[in-house]
Every structure is written in structure tokens, then in C-alpha cells.
């Protein structure tokens, strides 16, 4: 892995984050191309709870976003992870993993109870994510919706993401 440092996004990072997110998801079968717009809209709506960038000595090389979710059982303090983006030529070097670990650590420090995501059943379990049939997100294949409990009991119900995910 390239030597990186992870920090909170800054105003001067926004154009790079947009371009990075667009490039990272371009042509992916699981993407409809909306990811850059989602990040921009989360920020505009005040729903971008945590936004971290990974930077090497020259540039931003990765980004991760976390936003609040609501759960039908009334459980509070849960967030959605995503999107997470790394320049294509730098993928599979541990940058995304470092962003996820740092983001989860930051959320835990903030008192977050848990995190949900829609993603790879091969990749995300290494961070402790698992499918829980009692926590659902209608639409996509159920097993791709995963959760990680950081504190307290696991919620049960239907999850709704911030409006930017529309």
C-alpha cells in the first residue's frame, strides 16, 4: 500500500472527491453512476456525518462517506457507510480498508451504535459486517445488506437512508 494519511475532508477537496467518486464507480456493474451526486447531495443536505479522505504525498487517493439512517423500530445512532472510493489504479492496495477502519473507529468514538451498508458479501465481513435477516433494506438482494453493531443490541426493522440516496 502507498503511504497515506487519513483526514477529514476540507472545502478545497470537494471537486477532487466528486471526480474520484465518479471515476471509481464508472463502468461498475453494481453502479448506476449516482454515487458522486449522492455524496454532493449528502453534503448539501447536512447529512454527511463523516467524510474522510486518504491522501498520499501528492494527492487525494480515496474517500469514504457516512450518513445517518433511520430504523423503523426507532433505534437511533446508526449510520450508513458509503460510498467508499479509491482511484482505480490504486485499488486493491489497502486504501479502502484503511478508510473503513478509520471511519469505524471515528464513529465508535462519536458514540455510534452501528453501521449498515449495501455491498460485497466477500469484502465487508472482514470488518465485522454481517447480514441480519431482522434488519432489512427493501429492493436489492437481502444478503448484500449488512450491519455492524458497535454498541448496544442489534436493531430490528426496515432501514431508510438519507434522502440523497433517493
Phi, psi and omega per residue, in radians:
X1 nan 2.448 3.040
X2 -1.105 2.558 3.114
X3 -1.260 2.147 -3.084
X4 -2.281 2.809 2.941
X5 -2.174 2.566 -3.111
X6 -1.980 2.319 -3.112
X7 -2.560 2.931 3.040
X8 -1.159 2.599 3.061
X9 -1.094 2.698 3.069
X10 -2.152 2.795 -3.136
X11 -0.954 -0.624 -3.125
X12 -1.275 -0.114 -3.132
X13 -1.544 -0.238 -2.902
X14 -1.052 -0.761 -3.138
X15 -1.146 -0.687 3.123
X16 -1.173 -0.723 3.108
X17 -1.050 -0.760 3.130
X18 -1.052 -0.877 -3.123
X19 -1.116 -0.740 3.119
X20 -1.050 -0.823 -3.122
X21 -1.108 -0.753 3.120
X22 -1.066 -0.799 -3.102
X23 -1.188 -0.714 -3.102
X24 -1.108 -0.573 -3.078
X25 -1.745 -0.128 -3.092
X26 -1.023 2.220 3.066
X27 1.346 0.056 3.123
X28 -1.341 2.375 -3.098
X29 -1.120 -0.445 -3.113
X30 -1.591 0.088 -3.082
X31 -2.007 2.462 3.016
X32 -1.800 0.145 3.107
X33 1.470 0.079 -3.067
X34 -1.501 -0.120 -3.012
X35 -1.001 -0.784 3.112
X36 -1.085 -0.710 3.101
X37 -1.105 -0.695 3.132
X38 -1.057 -0.833 -3.138
X39 -1.076 -0.789 3.132
X40 -1.059 -0.757 -3.099
X41 -1.237 -0.677 3.055
X42 -0.973 -0.803 -3.140
X43 -1.090 -0.826 -3.111
X44 -1.077 -0.658 -3.101
X45 -1.434 -0.114 -3.074
X46 1.369 0.307 -3.113
X47 -1.782 0.121 3.103
X48 -1.563 1.521 -3.002
X49 -1.208 -0.620 3.118
X50 -2.578 2.202 -3.122
X51 -2.366 1.931 -3.079
X52 -2.002 2.545 3.009
X53 -2.064 2.595 2.971
X54 -1.844 2.312 -3.115
X55 -2.304 2.444 2.981
X56 -1.668 -2.841 -3.079
X57 -1.244 -0.223 -3.058
X58 -2.005 -0.550 -2.972
X59 -2.853 3.000 2.998
X60 -1.304 2.286 -3.100
X61 -2.029 -0.211 3.139
X62 -2.787 2.837 -3.141
X63 -2.614 2.576 3.031
X64 -2.430 2.505 -3.138
X65 -2.158 2.494 3.015
X66 -2.282 2.401 -3.137
X67 -2.428 2.699 -3.114
X68 -1.200 2.585 3.013
X69 -2.143 2.772 3.013
X70 -1.961 2.598 -3.129
X71 -2.187 2.373 -3.004
X72 -1.095 -0.344 3.102
X73 -1.432 -0.001 3.104
X74 1.557 -0.026 3.105
X75 -1.043 2.357 3.131
X76 -1.986 2.931 3.063
X77 1.458 0.419 3.105
X78 -1.951 2.583 -3.097
X79 -2.304 2.744 3.018
X80 -1.747 2.391 3.063
X81 -1.665 2.245 3.007
X82 2.304 2.652 -0.019
X83 -1.395 2.808 2.982
X84 -2.045 2.300 -3.003
X85 -2.329 2.438 3.038
X86 -2.412 2.448 3.086
X87 -0.899 2.378 -3.067
X88 -0.910 -0.691 -3.105
X89 -1.260 -0.186 -3.140
X90 -1.930 0.033 3.121
X91 -1.186 2.729 -3.137
X92 1.197 0.478 3.079
X93 -2.056 0.107 3.091
X94 1.651 0.034 -3.113
X95 -1.199 -0.827 3.105
X96 -1.053 -0.745 3.113
X97 -1.065 -0.742 3.127
X98 -1.114 -0.708 3.098
X99 -1.108 -0.759 3.141
X100 -1.103 -0.830 -3.133
X101 -1.066 -0.781 3.140
X102 -1.145 -0.746 3.118
X103 -1.080 -0.784 3.118
X104 -1.118 -0.694 3.103
X105 -1.104 -0.763 3.116
X106 -1.087 -0.758 -3.141
X107 -1.110 -0.707 3.130
X108 -1.083 -0.731 3.095
X109 -1.075 -0.572 -3.141
X110 -1.360 -0.077 -3.139
X111 1.521 0.291 3.124
X112 -1.095 2.450 -3.126
X113 -1.522 -0.506 -3.125
X114 -3.087 3.005 -3.057
X115 -2.403 2.440 3.046
X116 -2.086 2.790 3.067
X117 -2.786 2.816 3.024
X118 -1.998 1.969 -3.068
X119 -3.050 -2.970 -3.030
X120 -1.044 2.246 3.085
X121 -1.365 -0.129 3.061
X122 -1.642 -0.557 -3.035
X123 -1.547 -0.915 -2.957
X124 -1.261 -0.443 3.087
X125 -1.036 -0.404 3.112
X126 -1.111 -0.316 3.098
X127 -1.723 0.024 3.139
X128 1.774 0.017 3.121
X129 -1.282 2.523 3.091
X130 -2.622 2.713 3.068
X131 -1.350 2.370 3.085
X132 -2.234 1.940 -3.084
X133 -1.105 -0.214 3.115
X134 -1.495 -0.140 3.108
X135 -2.122 2.039 -2.970
X136 -2.173 2.670 2.997
X137 -2.328 1.851 -3.037
X138 -1.102 2.526 3.042
X139 2.061 -1.417 -3.078
X140 -1.210 2.950 3.088
X141 -0.941 2.241 -3.008
X142 -0.967 -0.679 -3.057
X143 -1.180 -0.334 3.120
X144 -1.387 -0.261 3.079
X145 -1.550 2.082 -3.015
X146 -2.274 2.780 3.139
X147 -2.384 2.730 3.061
X148 -2.327 2.027 3.101
X149 -1.456 2.175 3.092
X150 -1.704 -0.566 3.063
X151 -2.796 2.647 3.109
X152 1.374 -3.051 -3.128
X153 -1.335 2.764 3.065
X154 -1.277 2.311 3.108
X155 -1.303 2.881 3.062
X156 -2.309 2.340 3.097
X157 2.508 -2.864 -3.116
X158 -1.760 2.339 -3.121
X159 -1.689 2.425 3.026
X160 -2.143 2.298 3.099
X161 -1.488 2.966 3.074
X162 -1.027 2.671 -3.096
X163 -0.930 -0.495 -3.127
X164 -1.006 -0.449 3.138
X165 -1.338 -0.299 3.067
X166 0.329 nan nan
